[in-house]
Amino acid sequence: MNKYLIVGLGNIGSEYDNTRHNIGFMVIDELSDQFEIKMTEAKLGQKGSKNHKGRKLIFLKPSTFMNRSGKAVRYWALKENIPLENILIITDDLHLPIGNLRLKGKGSDGGHNGLKDIQTHLNTPVYARLRFGIKSEKSTFNQIDFVLGKFSPEEITSVAPSIKRCIEIIFFFSFAGLENTMNNFNGKKD
């Protein structure tokens, strides 16, 4: 059975709940609620799984904090014998308009410390990442305070459909692969 590692990035602790930086956790939480997937404490994170169309999807919320996410990704990829092309990272993106999604198969970390650490631990920038836009409308702001700030009620309303879209992308990716998923979803809005 083909295995896939789906990793939602975020920071552990209730003070980070519903913060922009934790959108990866929010996607995994919604997915686990929707499909009744039990997320349990495991080494370096919370982990759950689901069999889907002959594939095993392993979901991970690292407990290593955002800037050390690579350690958990590498550990579970090796432990579960998951090839690089079957890893998908869900992360916030400060440069994309709020709620916009962009799936890429490689690229720079874009100043994102979680992606930087993953690249270091995987020893390559070539891995799938689903970037979730959180861009501010303001021209000047404190970046750290912004990403660690909570979504406003208006923002939650605008990101909710994109969280659902992420779940569609995750399942499509596991069945159709990266290229087909990018062709099917990138640049398209609900």
Buried (B, 14 or more C-beta within 10 A) or exposed (E): EEBBBBBBBBBBEEEBBBBBBBBBBBBBBBBBEEBEBEBEEBEBBBBBBBEBEEBBBBBBBBBBBBEBBBBBBBBBBEEBEBEEEBBBBBBBBBEBEBBBBBBBBEBEBBEBBBBBBBBBBBEEBEBBBBBBBBBBEEEEEEEEEBBBBBBEEEBEEBBBEBBBBBBEBBBBBBBEBBEEBBEBBEEEEE
